[in-house]
Amino acid sequence: MSKARDKGVVKLGMLGSGVVGEAVQDLILSGALKGKCSKELELVKVFTRSPAKKKWYAKQPSLFTTRPEEVTDHPEIDIVLELLGSQDEAALFSFRDHIIRAFQKGKSVVTSDKAVLAKCGKEIWSAARQYGRELRFEACVGGGIPIIRSLAEGLSAEEPESIYGIVNGTCNYILSEMKKGGKSFGAALREAQERGYAETNPEADTSGQDAEAKLILLAGVTFGLLVEPGAIYRKGIEQIHPIDFLYADRKGSSTIKHLAVARNSRGRISAFVSPVLVPYRHFSASIDGSTNAIFFKGKRSGDANGRDWNYVFVGPGAGGGPTAVAVMGDVLELAQGRSGGSSGPVGPAMSGSVSLQSEKEISAGFYLRFVVRDQTGIVAEISQILGGQGIHISEVWQLHHSRDELAGLIEHYKLSAKPSEVLPFVITLEQATVGQIQKAVEIIRRKNFILVEPVWLPMWSE
Ligand SMILES: NC(=O)c1ccc[n+]([C@@H]2O[C@H](COP(=O)([O-])OP(=O)(O)OC[C@H]3O[C@@H](n4cnc5c(N)ncnc54)[C@H](OP(=O)(O)O)[C@@H]3O)[C@@H](O)[C@H]2O)c1
């Protein structure tokens, strides 16, 4: 700890000066935090590869450096804010090295970078322990929602059963627009980009990669489960078509939400990221736009009849402002000498008592949407294939589609068929496993009546 801190000044260094970095600089350099902390906070160095492009460069050029070591090795810096962002593996490894180097040099680290923690969390937490430093990551999940602190501290006496929710604002915005305005995925995505919700390259959001990284951190703090990206079953929202909202709404009294889910069943954690059919009565169905909603179900505070208790956290899921508030929440805690808390995965996995259920074992009721070339006997043939995998059909849903709707499907999927030849319908399934569905769909998709890759989604159940 620097001498300055003993005198009441805590010195900060920043790695990264993008959307979040500049929002944090605004908070610190504009004096907006005056009176919020018993210590004075001073930003002394900011690493970026392109200082001259940065907002605060003209006023404070000496603040900026193009060498990350001038932040990690700075003798006076107490806390390093790692606000870098990349999906590139080599870049993530270099970000990991900066964080570990900061620990080695005696600094605590606050990060908003969920990708580096999801990818390299084990090494980073182990380095934090080895060098006796703090790592805070509230801004990695749920934007401005203080979910990590709530799980690690406020709810730590609960026996966690599940943690799940809407954790990617871009996906939620796109799905909300598709439902409201019947827009295609592409049109809703373009709108999200125009409004600044989605990145120029939005694949990390729409493929579920961003939600997976967040789920890894949530499951880590909730259950102590530490897994790497790729281990969790993941589906994005690209396959969803406005027609799915029609079926979900008119036949299922449901909508579609992109959820990240982790549930504990006697030490086996069932975790997945996927669009899910959610009944309107579930609170998540009403969460629209870029808002995030995270649900925690616990047991210990339940009554004598063994009732579960549900906690809901709702708030702005992303954006420079809310994320900067979360980053500074961590900084203020550390600056005031609070240690422990959300410094890492804390649950039973640390003693090896929970493990990830394989993706094939994940069990749910399912929604299966087909677009076929209309002919007799299709439902019977599909039923037989499903039955062959031990899957029971719950219902068959068929809507009357206007000629325009069918022409829209033909255009969207670039089908060479007339509207009168195209038949969309849905089959819902009783409880089955992902492994069973994958096997059945693999057979069904090769049938000559299939015009469009079947879309299958889990249906929500508590
Ligand atoms: N934006 C949000 O709403 C939000 C919310 C929660 C968490 N986060 C996370 O916070 C982090 C920052 O997000 P952001 O929105 O500020 O991203 P951003 O605007 O894209 O900024 C990324 C920063 O990382 C730096 N960077 C990227 N690749 C690099 C590389 N290979 N080597 C060195 N520096 C590199 C950039 O450097 P230059 O300055 O040189 O261009 C920039 O300073 C990300 O991990 C993101 O996932 C963002």
The ligand as a Gaussian input file, in Angstrom:
#p B3LYP/6-31G(d) Opt

LIG

0 1
 N      -19.770000      -1.452000     -22.326000
 C      -20.511000      -2.046000     -21.410000
 O      -21.703000      -1.768000     -21.262000
 C      -19.907000      -3.073000     -20.495000
 C      -20.660000      -3.536000     -19.391000
 C      -20.084000      -4.458000     -18.501000
 C      -18.801000      -4.925000     -18.744000
 N      -18.120000      -4.497000     -19.860000
 C      -16.773000      -5.026000     -20.066000
 O      -15.823000      -4.001000     -19.752000
 C      -14.698000      -4.109000     -20.624000
 C      -14.539000      -2.800000     -21.402000
 O      -15.720000      -2.604000     -22.161000
 P      -15.878000      -1.343000     -23.134000
 O      -17.301000      -1.289000     -23.519000
 O      -15.240000      -0.158000     -22.510000
 O      -15.018000      -1.830000     -24.397000
 P      -14.349000      -0.926000     -25.512000
 O      -15.013000       0.389000     -25.609000
 O      -14.239000      -1.778000     -26.709000
 O      -12.870000      -0.673000     -24.931000
 C      -11.964000      -1.715000     -24.844000
 C      -10.629000      -1.245000     -24.286000
 O       -9.763000      -2.394000     -24.353000
 C       -8.618000      -2.039000     -25.099000
 N       -8.133000      -3.152000     -25.897000
 C       -8.850000      -3.945000     -26.742000
 N       -8.058000      -4.878000     -27.294000
 C       -6.818000      -4.662000     -26.799000
 C       -5.569000      -5.302000     -26.976000
 N       -5.432000      -6.350000     -27.787000
 N       -4.503000      -4.841000     -26.285000
 C       -4.627000      -3.774000     -25.470000
 N       -5.791000      -3.124000     -25.248000
 C       -6.861000      -3.569000     -25.906000
 C       -9.029000      -0.875000     -25.993000
 O       -7.848000      -0.237000     -26.271000
 P       -7.663000       1.178000     -27.025000
 O       -8.071000       2.219000     -26.017000
 O       -6.233000       1.208000     -27.337000
 O       -8.572000       1.125000     -28.212000
 C      -10.001000      -0.142000     -25.096000
 O       -9.308000       0.734000     -24.246000
 C      -14.971000      -5.302000     -21.529000
 O      -14.325000      -6.422000     -21.000000
 C      -16.483000      -5.456000     -21.484000
 O      -16.889000      -6.787000     -21.699000
 C      -18.633000      -3.570000     -20.713000

